[in-house]
Amino acid sequence: MTTSRPLRTAAPAALAAVHCAPVVHPLLPAPARRARPARDYDDFARGTVADITGTRPTLFRPPYGIISTAAHVATRRLELTPVLWTCWGEDWTARATPESVHRTVTADLDGGSTILLRDSDCTSAPGAWRSALGALPRILDTCTERGYEVGPLCDHG
């Protein structure tokens, strides 16, 4: 995602993380799994994020929430911390709306939750990111109503 356009951050404290397979993902078809050695993916992802943001990534979100033994070993070698989510908005679909994203997120939202939302449509329906953006104010309001403190992932225990 970062190689096709520059990454813009909303604030100087914005967090950079890696979201790709540090080893080839087991759900990819066999030809794609053989396309490049795993170390190439590691170096490419981490180096690209660091080059663009000026910050070395420390977090890794495995695709589909699946982290194999090989991926876990790679994240340790790269000094990345795996991060999983506890609720998502299903915001990648063409039928997603701000209301449906809010409803889906808040159904599983609890104290200590990590919410997965997308800020790009490179792997989803065109324009689908707008549903996540539109849901954010209501999600934040719901967090406040429930007494949850919202903060950056790097501060999450």
N, C-alpha and C positions, 0 to 999 in steps of 0.2 A: 504494500500500500504506500509506503513512504517513498518509493523510488519513482512513482508516477507524478507526484506533485509535492511541493515543499510542505513540511509540517508547520502549522502555525499553532502556537499555544496561547491560551487565553490569559495566562498570568505567568510571571517569572517562576512561580513555584509549581508549575504544571509538572506532572509526573510522566516520565518516559518509561515504557515497558516493552517487552518483546511478546508478540502474539503470533507465533508460528511454531512449527514443529522443530525443536532443536535436533531432532532426528526425523527422518522421513516418516510421516504419519502412517500407521498401519492400515487405515481405511482408504488410502490412495490406491488406485489400480497399480498392478505390478510394474508397468513401464515407468510410471512416475516415481515409484520407489527406487528405481535403479538410475534415475536421471542424474543425480549428483550425490557425491558422498555426504554423509551426515555432517562432517566437520565443516564442509563448505556452507551448509545452511546456518550452522552455528555462527561462524565468522561473519557471514553476509548479514544476517539479521542484527546481531549485536553491533557490528561495525557501522551499518547503515543508520541505525537509530542514534548511535553516538556521534556520527559525522553530522547528521542533520540537527540534532538537538544540543550538541555539546555536552551531553550528559550520558554517562555509562549506565545502561539499563541494569536494574537489580531484580526486577520482577519478571515472571514468565507466566502467561496464561495459556495453558495447553488447549489446542483446538478441540472443540466438542467436550471439553472437560475430561479428556482421556489422557492419562499420563502413564506411559509404559515404563518398564524398568529401564530400558535404554534412554528414554527421555529424562527420567529422573537422574540417571547417572550423568547425562549431558548437562542438565541444569546445575548439578553440584560442581562439575568441572568448570563451568562458566561462572560460578558464584552467583547464580540466579535463584530466587526464591519462587517456587511454584505457588500460584494463587488460583483458587477455584471460586466460583460464584455460588451463591445460595438462592438467588432468584434472578429471573430474566424477564424481558418484556415481549419476547417473540416479535421484535420490531423489524425483523428482516423480511417479512412477508409483504406482498403487495396489498393485502387486506388490512394490515396494521393501521390503527389510528391512534392519536394521542390517548383517547379514552380506553381503547383495548390494551394499550401498553401499560397505562396506569393500573387498570384492573388486574392484569396479569402479574405485574410486579408486586403490588400490594397484597395479593392473595397469599404470597409466601414470605412477605417482609416481616422480619423480626429483629430484635436488637442484635447487633453484631453481624448483620447481613452484608453481603457483598452483592451489589446489583450489576448485572451485565446488560449494557445498552450499547448500541453501535452509533458511531459518528461518521460513518461512511457507507456508501452503498456499493462498494466494489465487490462484495460477495453476497449481495442481497438484491431485492427488487429495486429498480431505479427509483430514487427519491424516498426510499423506505426510512432513511435516517431522520426524516422530518417528523415521523411519528414519535421517535424517542425524544427529540428536541421539544416537541409540543407537549409531551407528558411530563417533562422534568419539573415544571412549577408545581403541578399537582402532587407528584411524588414527594417533592421536598415539603410541601404543606402537610402531607400525610405523615411524614417522618416527624415533623414538629408536633402534630396533634398526638402522636403516640409517644412523644418524649424521647425520640431517638436523636442523637447528635450525628450530624453528617460531617465527614471529613475525608481527607485524601487516603487512598489505599495504603500508602506507605506508613500511615499512623495506625492502621488496623491491627489489632492484636490477634 
